[in-house]
Amino acid sequence: MKYNISMQRSYILLTLGIWIAVLPYLGFPYFWKNILFSVSGLGLMYVSFLMYKELKHQKKNKKEIFDNFSENGFSEEK
């Protein structure tokens, strides 16, 4: 399930990036263009912060097995 959530967030980042790249050429008045850029930027910051928090959580919970233990066939799971 976590895989699907990260893929959805990646898709949202891609969509927001395309939206921000196309937005100046859509012909909105300056007032609306400024509001749309601000809302898009805030959304981009929020989604990227969630991805950063998830990555940090994954690194914290990751168990490391060093090469010298794996050669002997020793692991903490046995």
mmJSON file of the N, C-alpha and C atoms, coordinates in Angstrom:
{"data_MODEL":{"atom_site":{
"group_PDB":["ATOM","ATOM","ATOM","ATOM","ATOM","ATOM","ATOM","ATOM","ATOM","ATOM","ATOM","ATOM","ATOM","ATOM","ATOM","ATOM","ATOM","ATOM","ATOM","ATOM","ATOM","ATOM","ATOM","ATOM","ATOM","ATOM","ATOM","ATOM","ATOM","ATOM","ATOM","ATOM","ATOM","ATOM","ATOM","ATOM","ATOM","ATOM","ATOM","ATOM","ATOM","ATOM","ATOM","ATOM","ATOM","ATOM","ATOM","ATOM","ATOM","ATOM","ATOM","ATOM","ATOM","ATOM","ATOM","ATOM","ATOM","ATOM","ATOM","ATOM","ATOM","ATOM","ATOM","ATOM","ATOM","ATOM","ATOM","ATOM","ATOM","ATOM","ATOM","ATOM","ATOM","ATOM","ATOM","ATOM","ATOM","ATOM","ATOM","ATOM","ATOM","ATOM","ATOM","ATOM","ATOM","ATOM","ATOM","ATOM","ATOM","ATOM","ATOM","ATOM","ATOM","ATOM","ATOM","ATOM","ATOM","ATOM","ATOM","ATOM","ATOM","ATOM","ATOM","ATOM","ATOM","ATOM","ATOM","ATOM","ATOM","ATOM","ATOM","ATOM","ATOM","ATOM","ATOM","ATOM","ATOM","ATOM","ATOM","ATOM","ATOM","ATOM","ATOM","ATOM","ATOM","ATOM","ATOM","ATOM","ATOM","ATOM","ATOM","ATOM","ATOM","ATOM","ATOM","ATOM","ATOM","ATOM","ATOM","ATOM","ATOM","ATOM","ATOM","ATOM","ATOM","ATOM","ATOM","ATOM","ATOM","ATOM","ATOM","ATOM","ATOM","ATOM","ATOM","ATOM","ATOM","ATOM","ATOM","ATOM","ATOM","ATOM","ATOM","ATOM","ATOM","ATOM","ATOM","ATOM","ATOM","ATOM","ATOM","ATOM","ATOM","ATOM","ATOM","ATOM","ATOM","ATOM","ATOM","ATOM","ATOM","ATOM","ATOM","ATOM","ATOM","ATOM","ATOM","ATOM","ATOM","ATOM","ATOM","ATOM","ATOM","ATOM","ATOM","ATOM","ATOM","ATOM","ATOM","ATOM","ATOM","ATOM","ATOM","ATOM","ATOM","ATOM","ATOM","ATOM","ATOM","ATOM","ATOM","ATOM","ATOM","ATOM","ATOM","ATOM","ATOM","ATOM","ATOM","ATOM","ATOM","ATOM","ATOM","ATOM","ATOM","ATOM","ATOM","ATOM","ATOM","ATOM","ATOM","ATOM","ATOM","ATOM"],
"id":[1,2,3,4,5,6,7,8,9,10,11,12,13,14,15,16,17,18,19,20,21,22,23,24,25,26,27,28,29,30,31,32,33,34,35,36,37,38,39,40,41,42,43,44,45,46,47,48,49,50,51,52,53,54,55,56,57,58,59,60,61,62,63,64,65,66,67,68,69,70,71,72,73,74,75,76,77,78,79,80,81,82,83,84,85,86,87,88,89,90,91,92,93,94,95,96,97,98,99,100,101,102,103,104,105,106,107,108,109,110,111,112,113,114,115,116,117,118,119,120,121,122,123,124,125,126,127,128,129,130,131,132,133,134,135,136,137,138,139,140,141,142,143,144,145,146,147,148,149,150,151,152,153,154,155,156,157,158,159,160,161,162,163,164,165,166,167,168,169,170,171,172,173,174,175,176,177,178,179,180,181,182,183,184,185,186,187,188,189,190,191,192,193,194,195,196,197,198,199,200,201,202,203,204,205,206,207,208,209,210,211,212,213,214,215,216,217,218,219,220,221,222,223,224,225,226,227,228,229,230,231,232,233,234],
"type_symbol":["N","C","C","N","C","C","N","C","C","N","C","C","N","C","C","N","C","C","N","C","C","N","C","C","N","C","C","N","C","C","N","C","C","N","C","C","N","C","C","N","C","C","N","C","C","N","C","C","N","C","C","N","C","C","N","C","C","N","C","C","N","C","C","N","C","C","N","C","C","N","C","C","N","C","C","N","C","C","N","C","C","N","C","C","N","C","C","N","C","C","N","C","C","N","C","C","N","C","C","N","C","C","N","C","C","N","C","C","N","C","C","N","C","C","N","C","C","N","C","C","N","C","C","N","C","C","N","C","C","N","C","C","N","C","C","N","C","C","N","C","C","N","C","C","N","C","C","N","C","C","N","C","C","N","C","C","N","C","C","N","C","C","N","C","C","N","C","C","N","C","C","N","C","C","N","C","C","N","C","C","N","C","C","N","C","C","N","C","C","N","C","C","N","C","C","N","C","C","N","C","C","N","C","C","N","C","C","N","C","C","N","C","C","N","C","C","N","C","C","N","C","C","N","C","C","N","C","C","N","C","C","N","C","C"],
"label_atom_id":["N","CA","C","N","CA","C","N","CA","C","N","CA","C","N","CA","C","N","CA","C","N","CA","C","N","CA","C","N","CA","C","N","CA","C","N","CA","C","N","CA","C","N","CA","C","N","CA","C","N","CA","C","N","CA","C","N","CA","C","N","CA","C","N","CA","C","N","CA","C","N","CA","C","N","CA","C","N","CA","C","N","CA","C","N","CA","C","N","CA","C","N","CA","C","N","CA","C","N","CA","C","N","CA","C","N","CA","C","N","CA","C","N","CA","C","N","CA","C","N","CA","C","N","CA","C","N","CA","C","N","CA","C","N","CA","C","N","CA","C","N","CA","C","N","CA","C","N","CA","C","N","CA","C","N","CA","C","N","CA","C","N","CA","C","N","CA","C","N","CA","C","N","CA","C","N","CA","C","N","CA","C","N","CA","C","N","CA","C","N","CA","C","N","CA","C","N","CA","C","N","CA","C","N","CA","C","N","CA","C","N","CA","C","N","CA","C","N","CA","C","N","CA","C","N","CA","C","N","CA","C","N","CA","C","N","CA","C","N","CA","C","N","CA","C","N","CA","C","N","CA","C","N","CA","C","N","CA","C","N","CA","C","N","CA","C","N","CA","C","N","CA","C"],
"label_alt_id":[null,null,null,null,null,null,null,null,null,null,null,null,null,null,null,null,null,null,null,null,null,null,null,null,null,null,null,null,null,null,null,null,null,null,null,null,null,null,null,null,null,null,null,null,null,null,null,null,null,null,null,null,null,null,null,null,null,null,null,null,null,null,null,null,null,null,null,null,null,null,null,null,null,null,null,null,null,null,null,null,null,null,null,null,null,null,null,null,null,null,null,null,null,null,null,null,null,null,null,null,null,null,null,null,null,null,null,null,null,null,null,null,null,null,null,null,null,null,null,null,null,null,null,null,null,null,null,null,null,null,null,null,null,null,null,null,null,null,null,null,null,null,null,null,null,null,null,null,null,null,null,null,null,null,null,null,null,null,null,null,null,null,null,null,null,null,null,null,null,null,null,null,null,null,null,null,null,null,null,null,null,null,null,null,null,null,null,null,null,null,null,null,null,null,null,null,null,null,null,null,null,null,null,null,null,null,null,null,null,null,null,null,null,null,null,null,null,null,null,null,null,null,null,null,null,null,null,null,null,null,null,null,null,null],
"label_comp_id":["MET","MET","MET","LYS","LYS","LYS","TYR","TYR","TYR","ASN","ASN","ASN","ILE","ILE","ILE","SER","SER","SER","MET","MET","MET","GLN","GLN","GLN","ARG","ARG","ARG","SER","SER","SER","TYR","TYR","TYR","ILE","ILE","ILE","LEU","LEU","LEU","LEU","LEU","LEU","THR","THR","THR","LEU","LEU","LEU","GLY","GLY","GLY","ILE","ILE","ILE","TRP","TRP","TRP","ILE","ILE","ILE","ALA","ALA","ALA","VAL","VAL","VAL","LEU","LEU","LEU","PRO","PRO","PRO","TYR","TYR","TYR","LEU","LEU","LEU","GLY","GLY","GLY","PHE","PHE","PHE","PRO","PRO","PRO","TYR","TYR","TYR","PHE","PHE","PHE","TRP","TRP","TRP","LYS","LYS","LYS","ASN","ASN","ASN","ILE","ILE","ILE","LEU","LEU","LEU","PHE","PHE","PHE","SER","SER","SER","VAL","VAL","VAL","SER","SER","SER","GLY","GLY","GLY","LEU","LEU","LEU","GLY","GLY","GLY","LEU","LEU","LEU","MET","MET","MET","TYR","TYR","TYR","VAL","VAL","VAL","SER","SER","SER","PHE","PHE","PHE","LEU","LEU","LEU","MET","MET","MET","TYR","TYR","TYR","LYS","LYS","LYS","GLU","GLU","GLU","LEU","LEU","LEU","LYS","LYS","LYS","HIS","HIS","HIS","GLN","GLN","GLN","LYS","LYS","LYS","LYS","LYS","LYS","ASN","ASN","ASN","LYS","LYS","LYS","LYS","LYS","LYS","GLU","GLU","GLU","ILE","ILE","ILE","PHE","PHE","PHE","ASP","ASP","ASP","ASN","ASN","ASN","PHE","PHE","PHE","SER","SER","SER","GLU","GLU","GLU","ASN","ASN","ASN","GLY","GLY","GLY","PHE","PHE","PHE","SER","SER","SER","GLU","GLU","GLU","GLU","GLU","GLU","LYS","LYS","LYS"],
"label_asym_id":["A","A","A","A","A","A","A","A","A","A","A","A","A","A","A","A","A","A","A","A","A","A","A","A","A","A","A","A","A","A","A","A","A","A","A","A","A","A","A","A","A","A","A","A","A","A","A","A","A","A","A","A","A","A","A","A","A","A","A","A","A","A","A","A","A","A","A","A","A","A","A","A","A","A","A","A","A","A","A","A","A","A","A","A","A","A","A","A","A","A","A","A","A","A","A","A","A","A","A","A","A","A","A","A","A","A","A","A","A","A","A","A","A","A","A","A","A","A","A","A","A","A","A","A","A","A","A","A","A","A","A","A","A","A","A","A","A","A","A","A","A","A","A","A","A","A","A","A","A","A","A","A","A","A","A","A","A","A","A","A","A","A","A","A","A","A","A","A","A","A","A","A","A","A","A","A","A","A","A","A","A","A","A","A","A","A","A","A","A","A","A","A","A","A","A","A","A","A","A","A","A","A","A","A","A","A","A","A","A","A","A","A","A","A","A","A","A","A","A","A","A","A","A","A","A","A","A","A","A","A","A","A","A","A"],
"label_entity_id":["1","1","1","1","1","1","1","1","1","1","1","1","1","1","1","1","1","1","1","1","1","1","1","1","1","1","1","1","1","1","1","1","1","1","1","1","1","1","1","1","1","1","1","1","1","1","1","1","1","1","1","1","1","1","1","1","1","1","1","1","1","1","1","1","1","1","1","1","1","1","1","1","1","1","1","1","1","1","1","1","1","1","1","1","1","1","1","1","1","1","1","1","1","1","1","1","1","1","1","1","1","1","1","1","1","1","1","1","1","1","1","1","1","1","1","1","1","1","1","1","1","1","1","1","1","1","1","1","1","1","1","1","1","1","1","1","1","1","1","1","1","1","1","1","1","1","1","1","1","1","1","1","1","1","1","1","1","1","1","1","1","1","1","1","1","1","1","1","1","1","1","1","1","1","1","1","1","1","1","1","1","1","1","1","1","1","1","1","1","1","1","1","1","1","1","1","1","1","1","1","1","1","1","1","1","1","1","1","1","1","1","1","1","1","1","1","1","1","1","1","1","1","1","1","1","1","1","1","1","1","1","1","1","1"],
"label_seq_id":[1,1,1,2,2,2,3,3,3,4,4,4,5,5,5,6,6,6,7,7,7,8,8,8,9,9,9,10,10,10,11,11,11,12,12,12,13,13,13,14,14,14,15,15,15,16,16,16,17,17,17,18,18,18,19,19,19,20,20,20,21,21,21,22,22,22,23,23,23,24,24,24,25,25,25,26,26,26,27,27,27,28,28,28,29,29,29,30,30,30,31,31,31,32,32,32,33,33,33,34,34,34,35,35,35,36,36,36,37,37,37,38,38,38,39,39,39,40,40,40,41,41,41,42,42,42,43,43,43,44,44,44,45,45,45,46,46,46,47,47,47,48,48,48,49,49,49,50,50,50,51,51,51,52,52,52,53,53,53,54,54,54,55,55,55,56,56,56,57,57,57,58,58,58,59,59,59,60,60,60,61,61,61,62,62,62,63,63,63,64,64,64,65,65,65,66,66,66,67,67,67,68,68,68,69,69,69,70,70,70,71,71,71,72,72,72,73,73,73,74,74,74,75,75,75,76,76,76,77,77,77,78,78,78],
"pdbx_PDB_ins_code":[null,null,null,null,null,null,null,null,null,null,null,null,null,null,null,null,null,null,null,null,null,null,null,null,null,null,null,null,null,null,null,null,null,null,null,null,null,null,null,null,null,null,null,null,null,null,null,null,null,null,null,null,null,null,null,null,null,null,null,null,null,null,null,null,null,null,null,null,null,null,null,null,null,null,null,null,null,null,null,null,null,null,null,null,null,null,null,null,null,null,null,null,null,null,null,null,null,null,null,null,null,null,null,null,null,null,null,null,null,null,null,null,null,null,null,null,null,null,null,null,null,null,null,null,null,null,null,null,null,null,null,null,null,null,null,null,null,null,null,null,null,null,null,null,null,null,null,null,null,null,null,null,null,null,null,null,null,null,null,null,null,null,null,null,null,null,null,null,null,null,null,null,null,null,null,null,null,null,null,null,null,null,null,null,null,null,null,null,null,null,null,null,null,null,null,null,null,null,null,null,null,null,null,null,null,null,null,null,null,null,null,null,null,null,null,null,null,null,null,null,null,null,null,null,null,null,null,null,null,null,null,null,null,null],
"Cartn_x":[0.815,0.0,0.858,2.002,2.874,3.434,3.651,4.15,3.165,1.879,0.867,0.807,0.951,0.896,2.069,3.27,4.424,4.308,3.731,3.535,2.497,1.453,0.466,1.104,1.956,2.625,3.569,4.257,5.135,4.324,3.175,2.302,1.79,1.465,1.014,2.136,3.376,4.511,4.711,4.594,4.728,3.638,2.409,1.289,1.446,1.861,2.075,3.209,4.251,5.348,4.905,4.109,3.58,2.645,1.793,0.858,1.612,2.67,3.437,4.182,4.625,5.318,4.364,3.105,2.137,1.366,1.278,0.443,0.71,1.949,2.152,1.558,1.335,0.881,-0.624,-1.366,-2.793,-3.658,-3.092,-3.836,-4.686,-4.366,-5.092,-4.674,-5.586,-5.182,-4.119,-3.327,-2.214,-2.671,-3.814,-4.313,-4.541,-5.235,-5.504,-4.242,-3.367,-2.114,-1.275,-1.227,-0.481,-1.091,-2.399,-3.061,-2.804,-2.925,-2.701,-1.254,-0.301,1.099,1.333,0.733,0.909,0.307,-0.905,-1.559,-0.793,-0.335,0.436,1.755,2.418,3.67,3.47,2.405,2.115,1.799,1.056,0.77,2.032,2.907,4.182,5.034,5.075,5.834,5.25,3.941,3.289,3.567,3.406,3.62,5.095,6.004,7.423,7.816,7.204,7.468,6.982,5.817,5.318,6.246,6.766,7.694,8.999,9.485,10.695,10.493,9.346,9.053,8.981,8.372,8.277,9.653,10.511,11.859,12.671,12.543,13.259,12.792,11.498,10.944,11.443,11.551,12.04,13.499,14.322,15.735,15.905,15.03,15.121,14.802,13.852,13.421,14.204,15.13,15.869,16.937,16.934,17.959,19.097,20.309,21.475,22.153,22.49,23.266,24.582,25.648,26.953,27.485,28.446,28.98,29.613,30.293,30.976,29.989,28.786,27.786,27.082,26.895,26.193,27.054,28.375,29.249,29.131,28.944,28.835,27.443,26.516,25.149,24.389,24.968,24.31,23.412,22.199,21.303,20.505,19.997,19.269,17.884,17.399,16.048,15.933,17.037,16.983,16.676],
"Cartn_y":[-1.196,0.0,1.26,1.222,2.386,2.681,1.629,1.821,2.654,2.359,3.091,4.544,4.808,6.185,6.987,6.422,7.159,7.376,6.422,6.607,7.697,7.763,8.823,10.178,10.265,11.534,11.914,10.94,11.227,11.713,11.106,11.529,12.951,13.273,14.623,15.627,15.281,16.172,16.392,15.345,15.471,16.375,16.171,16.975,18.445,18.688,20.07,20.733,19.978,20.522,20.911,20.065,20.383,21.576,21.621,22.734,24.053,24.061,25.288,25.694,24.727,25.048,25.631,25.201,25.637,26.887,27.11,28.186,29.58,29.99,31.347,31.56,30.482,30.592,30.404,30.275,30.003,31.253,32.415,33.647,34.112,33.686,34.178,35.617,36.415,37.753,37.635,38.725,38.678,38.325,38.852,38.578,37.078,36.435,34.998,34.172,34.648,33.931,33.903,35.036,35.083,34.158,34.115,33.228,31.768,31.437,30.052,29.608,30.514,30.181,29.954,30.79,30.644,29.337,29.022,27.783,26.566,26.627,25.525,25.338,26.424,26.346,25.764,26.172,25.619,24.128,23.726,22.304,21.512,22.07,21.422,21.27,22.302,22.232,21.18,21.105,20.154,18.715,18.415,17.046,16.661,17.58,17.251,17.076,17.836,17.657,16.293,15.861,14.54,13.439,13.592,12.597,12.591,13.776,13.871,13.194,13.439,12.844,11.323,10.824,9.377,8.763,9.424,8.928,8.906,9.945,10.013,8.898,8.622,7.55,6.183,5.988,4.713,4.494,5.554,5.422,5.12,5.67,5.464,4.013,3.403,2.046,0.966,1.367,0.4,-0.277,-1.615,-2.381,-2.658,-2.412,-2.632,-3.932,-4.724,-5.935,-5.714,-5.781,-5.514,-6.763,-6.571,-7.672,-8.761,-8.404,-9.43,-10.383,-9.953,-10.848,-11.653,-11.076,-11.799,-12.931,-12.814,-13.885,-15.122,-14.918,-16.042,-16.654,-16.025,-16.515,-16.077,-15.176,-14.676,-13.521,-13.559,-12.423,-12.284,-11.114,-10.856,-11.484,-11.897,-12.414,-13.864,-14.602,-16.026,-16.206],
"Cartn_z":[0.0,0.0,0.0,0.712,0.738,-0.646,-1.458,-2.809,-3.629,-3.501,-4.25,-3.822,-2.527,-2.043,-2.588,-2.58,-3.095,-4.598,-5.312,-6.743,-7.008,-6.18,-6.339,-6.089,-5.083,-4.794,-5.926,-6.491,-7.63,-8.824,-9.03,-10.127,-9.883,-8.626,-8.293,-8.539,-8.171,-8.423,-9.923,-10.702,-12.153,-12.713,-12.265,-12.75,-12.352,-11.115,-10.676,-11.461,-11.749,-12.551,-13.953,-14.57,-15.91,-15.831,-14.794,-14.607,-14.469,-13.671,-13.446,-14.715,-15.506,-16.76,-17.799,-17.802,-18.817,-18.381,-17.086,-16.537,-17.125,-17.356,-17.901,-19.298,-20.028,-21.416,-21.584,-20.48,-20.574,-20.694,-20.508,-20.73,-19.564,-18.358,-17.19,-16.905,-16.328,-15.885,-14.779,-14.607,-13.66,-12.248,-11.832,-10.49,-10.295,-11.221,-11.111,-11.304,-12.194,-12.424,-11.146,-10.431,-9.17,-8.132,-8.043,-7.088,-7.456,-8.733,-9.161,-8.941,-9.202,-8.936,-7.446,-6.612,-5.161,-4.662,-5.091,-4.661,-5.183,-6.421,-6.989,-6.249,-5.921,-5.171,-3.789,-3.115,-1.794,-1.877,-2.896,-3.093,-3.377,-4.185,-4.495,-3.239,-2.419,-1.168,-0.23,-0.128,0.769,0.354,-0.927,-1.405,-1.273,-1.589,-1.458,0.008,0.92,2.345,2.821,2.358,2.729,2.22,1.015,0.477,1.269,1.679,2.481,3.833,4.46,5.756,5.646,4.582,4.372,4.153,3.381,3.132,4.419,5.211,6.482,7.422,7.43,8.26,7.792,6.489,5.956,6.313,6.254,6.603,8.083,8.904,10.344,10.708,10.018,10.327,9.575,8.723,7.912,8.767,8.756,9.465,8.491,8.954,8.105,8.487,7.479,7.671,6.942,7.668,7.094,6.401,5.506,4.706,5.554,6.622,7.402,8.064,8.376,8.945,7.857,6.704,5.656,5.091,5.151,4.673,5.548,6.828,7.752,7.756,7.094,7.107,8.34,9.108,10.319,9.978,10.491,10.346,11.628,11.878,13.111,13.102,11.955,11.849,12.287,12.406,12.769,14.223],
"occupancy":[1.0,1.0,1.0,1.0,1.0,1.0,1.0,1.0,1.0,1.0,1.0,1.0,1.0,1.0,1.0,1.0,1.0,1.0,1.0,1.0,1.0,1.0,1.0,1.0,1.0,1.0,1.0,1.0,1.0,1.0,1.0,1.0,1.0,1.0,1.0,1.0,1.0,1.0,1.0,1.0,1.0,1.0,1.0,1.0,1.0,1.0,1.0,1.0,1.0,1.0,1.0,1.0,1.0,1.0,1.0,1.0,1.0,1.0,1.0,1.0,1.0,1.0,1.0,1.0,1.0,1.0,1.0,1.0,1.0,1.0,1.0,1.0,1.0,1.0,1.0,1.0,1.0,1.0,1.0,1.0,1.0,1.0,1.0,1.0,1.0,1.0,1.0,1.0,1.0,1.0,1.0,1.0,1.0,1.0,1.0,1.0,1.0,1.0,1.0,1.0,1.0,1.0,1.0,1.0,1.0,1.0,1.0,1.0,1.0,1.0,1.0,1.0,1.0,1.0,1.0,1.0,1.0,1.0,1.0,1.0,1.0,1.0,1.0,1.0,1.0,1.0,1.0,1.0,1.0,1.0,1.0,1.0,1.0,1.0,1.0,1.0,1.0,1.0,1.0,1.0,1.0,1.0,1.0,1.0,1.0,1.0,1.0,1.0,1.0,1.0,1.0,1.0,1.0,1.0,1.0,1.0,1.0,1.0,1.0,1.0,1.0,1.0,1.0,1.0,1.0,1.0,1.0,1.0,1.0,1.0,1.0,1.0,1.0,1.0,1.0,1.0,1.0,1.0,1.0,1.0,1.0,1.0,1.0,1.0,1.0,1.0,1.0,1.0,1.0,1.0,1.0,1.0,1.0,1.0,1.0,1.0,1.0,1.0,1.0,1.0,1.0,1.0,1.0,1.0,1.0,1.0,1.0,1.0,1.0,1.0,1.0,1.0,1.0,1.0,1.0,1.0,1.0,1.0,1.0,1.0,1.0,1.0,1.0,1.0,1.0,1.0,1.0,1.0,1.0,1.0,1.0,1.0,1.0,1.0],
"B_iso_or_equiv":[0.0,0.0,0.0,0.0,0.0,0.0,0.0,0.0,0.0,0.0,0.0,0.0,0.0,0.0,0.0,0.0,0.0,0.0,0.0,0.0,0.0,0.0,0.0,0.0,0.0,0.0,0.0,0.0,0.0,0.0,0.0,0.0,0.0,0.0,0.0,0.0,0.0,0.0,0.0,0.0,0.0,0.0,0.0,0.0,0.0,0.0,0.0,0.0,0.0,0.0,0.0,0.0,0.0,0.0,0.0,0.0,0.0,0.0,0.0,0.0,0.0,0.0,0.0,0.0,0.0,0.0,0.0,0.0,0.0,0.0,0.0,0.0,0.0,0.0,0.0,0.0,0.0,0.0,0.0,0.0,0.0,0.0,0.0,0.0,0.0,0.0,0.0,0.0,0.0,0.0,0.0,0.0,0.0,0.0,0.0,0.0,0.0,0.0,0.0,0.0,0.0,0.0,0.0,0.0,0.0,0.0,0.0,0.0,0.0,0.0,0.0,0.0,0.0,0.0,0.0,0.0,0.0,0.0,0.0,0.0,0.0,0.0,0.0,0.0,0.0,0.0,0.0,0.0,0.0,0.0,0.0,0.0,0.0,0.0,0.0,0.0,0.0,0.0,0.0,0.0,0.0,0.0,0.0,0.0,0.0,0.0,0.0,0.0,0.0,0.0,0.0,0.0,0.0,0.0,0.0,0.0,0.0,0.0,0.0,0.0,0.0,0.0,0.0,0.0,0.0,0.0,0.0,0.0,0.0,0.0,0.0,0.0,0.0,0.0,0.0,0.0,0.0,0.0,0.0,0.0,0.0,0.0,0.0,0.0,0.0,0.0,0.0,0.0,0.0,0.0,0.0,0.0,0.0,0.0,0.0,0.0,0.0,0.0,0.0,0.0,0.0,0.0,0.0,0.0,0.0,0.0,0.0,0.0,0.0,0.0,0.0,0.0,0.0,0.0,0.0,0.0,0.0,0.0,0.0,0.0,0.0,0.0,0.0,0.0,0.0,0.0,0.0,0.0,0.0,0.0,0.0,0.0,0.0,0.0],
"pdbx_formal_charge":[null,null,null,null,null,null,null,null,null,null,null,null,null,null,null,null,null,null,null,null,null,null,null,null,null,null,null,null,null,null,null,null,null,null,null,null,null,null,null,null,null,null,null,null,null,null,null,null,null,null,null,null,null,null,null,null,null,null,null,null,null,null,null,null,null,null,null,null,null,null,null,null,null,null,null,null,null,null,null,null,null,null,null,null,null,null,null,null,null,null,null,null,null,null,null,null,null,null,null,null,null,null,null,null,null,null,null,null,null,null,null,null,null,null,null,null,null,null,null,null,null,null,null,null,null,null,null,null,null,null,null,null,null,null,null,null,null,null,null,null,null,null,null,null,null,null,null,null,null,null,null,null,null,null,null,null,null,null,null,null,null,null,null,null,null,null,null,null,null,null,null,null,null,null,null,null,null,null,null,null,null,null,null,null,null,null,null,null,null,null,null,null,null,null,null,null,null,null,null,null,null,null,null,null,null,null,null,null,null,null,null,null,null,null,null,null,null,null,null,null,null,null,null,null,null,null,null,null,null,null,null,null,null,null],
"auth_seq_id":[1,1,1,2,2,2,3,3,3,4,4,4,5,5,5,6,6,6,7,7,7,8,8,8,9,9,9,10,10,10,11,11,11,12,12,12,13,13,13,14,14,14,15,15,15,16,16,16,17,17,17,18,18,18,19,19,19,20,20,20,21,21,21,22,22,22,23,23,23,24,24,24,25,25,25,26,26,26,27,27,27,28,28,28,29,29,29,30,30,30,31,31,31,32,32,32,33,33,33,34,34,34,35,35,35,36,36,36,37,37,37,38,38,38,39,39,39,40,40,40,41,41,41,42,42,42,43,43,43,44,44,44,45,45,45,46,46,46,47,47,47,48,48,48,49,49,49,50,50,50,51,51,51,52,52,52,53,53,53,54,54,54,55,55,55,56,56,56,57,57,57,58,58,58,59,59,59,60,60,60,61,61,61,62,62,62,63,63,63,64,64,64,65,65,65,66,66,66,67,67,67,68,68,68,69,69,69,70,70,70,71,71,71,72,72,72,73,73,73,74,74,74,75,75,75,76,76,76,77,77,77,78,78,78],
"auth_comp_id":["MET","MET","MET","LYS","LYS","LYS","TYR","TYR","TYR","ASN","ASN","ASN","ILE","ILE","ILE","SER","SER","SER","MET","MET","MET","GLN","GLN","GLN","ARG","ARG","ARG","SER","SER","SER","TYR","TYR","TYR","ILE","ILE","ILE","LEU","LEU","LEU","LEU","LEU","LEU","THR","THR","THR","LEU","LEU","LEU","GLY","GLY","GLY","ILE","ILE","ILE","TRP","TRP","TRP","ILE","ILE","ILE","ALA","ALA","ALA","VAL","VAL","VAL","LEU","LEU","LEU","PRO","PRO","PRO","TYR","TYR","TYR","LEU","LEU","LEU","GLY","GLY","GLY","PHE","PHE","PHE","PRO","PRO","PRO","TYR","TYR","TYR","PHE","PHE","PHE","TRP","TRP","TRP","LYS","LYS","LYS","ASN","ASN","ASN","ILE","ILE","ILE","LEU","LEU","LEU","PHE","PHE","PHE","SER","SER","SER","VAL","VAL","VAL","SER","SER","SER","GLY","GLY","GLY","LEU","LEU","LEU","GLY","GLY","GLY","LEU","LEU","LEU","MET","MET","MET","TYR","TYR","TYR","VAL","VAL","VAL","SER","SER","SER","PHE","PHE","PHE","LEU","LEU","LEU","MET","MET","MET","TYR","TYR","TYR","LYS","LYS","LYS","GLU","GLU","GLU","LEU","LEU","LEU","LYS","LYS","LYS","HIS","HIS","HIS","GLN","GLN","GLN","LYS","LYS","LYS","LYS","LYS","LYS","ASN","ASN","ASN","LYS","LYS","LYS","LYS","LYS","LYS","GLU","GLU","GLU","ILE","ILE","ILE","PHE","PHE","PHE","ASP","ASP","ASP","ASN","ASN","ASN","PHE","PHE","PHE","SER","SER","SER","GLU","GLU","GLU","ASN","ASN","ASN","GLY","GLY","GLY","PHE","PHE","PHE","SER","SER","SER","GLU","GLU","GLU","GLU","GLU","GLU","LYS","LYS","LYS"],
"auth_asym_id":["A","A","A","A","A","A","A","A","A","A","A","A","A","A","A","A","A","A","A","A","A","A","A","A","A","A","A","A","A","A","A","A","A","A","A","A","A","A","A","A","A","A","A","A","A","A","A","A","A","A","A","A","A","A","A","A","A","A","A","A","A","A","A","A","A","A","A","A","A","A","A","A","A","A","A","A","A","A","A","A","A","A","A","A","A","A","A","A","A","A","A","A","A","A","A","A","A","A","A","A","A","A","A","A","A","A","A","A","A","A","A","A","A","A","A","A","A","A","A","A","A","A","A","A","A","A","A","A","A","A","A","A","A","A","A","A","A","A","A","A","A","A","A","A","A","A","A","A","A","A","A","A","A","A","A","A","A","A","A","A","A","A","A","A","A","A","A","A","A","A","A","A","A","A","A","A","A","A","A","A","A","A","A","A","A","A","A","A","A","A","A","A","A","A","A","A","A","A","A","A","A","A","A","A","A","A","A","A","A","A","A","A","A","A","A","A","A","A","A","A","A","A","A","A","A","A","A","A","A","A","A","A","A","A"],
"auth_atom_id":["N","CA","C","N","CA","C","N","CA","C","N","CA","C","N","CA","C","N","CA","C","N","CA","C","N","CA","C","N","CA","C","N","CA","C","N","CA","C","N","CA","C","N","CA","C","N","CA","C","N","CA","C","N","CA","C","N","CA","C","N","CA","C","N","CA","C","N","CA","C","N","CA","C","N","CA","C","N","CA","C","N","CA","C","N","CA","C","N","CA","C","N","CA","C","N","CA","C","N","CA","C","N","CA","C","N","CA","C","N","CA","C","N","CA","C","N","CA","C","N","CA","C","N","CA","C","N","CA","C","N","CA","C","N","CA","C","N","CA","C","N","CA","C","N","CA","C","N","CA","C","N","CA","C","N","CA","C","N","CA","C","N","CA","C","N","CA","C","N","CA","C","N","CA","C","N","CA","C","N","CA","C","N","CA","C","N","CA","C","N","CA","C","N","CA","C","N","CA","C","N","CA","C","N","CA","C","N","CA","C","N","CA","C","N","CA","C","N","CA","C","N","CA","C","N","CA","C","N","CA","C","N","CA","C","N","CA","C","N","CA","C","N","CA","C","N","CA","C","N","CA","C","N","CA","C","N","CA","C","N","CA","C","N","CA","C","N","CA","C","N","CA","C"],
"pdbx_PDB_model_num":[1,1,1,1,1,1,1,1,1,1,1,1,1,1,1,1,1,1,1,1,1,1,1,1,1,1,1,1,1,1,1,1,1,1,1,1,1,1,1,1,1,1,1,1,1,1,1,1,1,1,1,1,1,1,1,1,1,1,1,1,1,1,1,1,1,1,1,1,1,1,1,1,1,1,1,1,1,1,1,1,1,1,1,1,1,1,1,1,1,1,1,1,1,1,1,1,1,1,1,1,1,1,1,1,1,1,1,1,1,1,1,1,1,1,1,1,1,1,1,1,1,1,1,1,1,1,1,1,1,1,1,1,1,1,1,1,1,1,1,1,1,1,1,1,1,1,1,1,1,1,1,1,1,1,1,1,1,1,1,1,1,1,1,1,1,1,1,1,1,1,1,1,1,1,1,1,1,1,1,1,1,1,1,1,1,1,1,1,1,1,1,1,1,1,1,1,1,1,1,1,1,1,1,1,1,1,1,1,1,1,1,1,1,1,1,1,1,1,1,1,1,1,1,1,1,1,1,1,1,1,1,1,1,1]
}}}
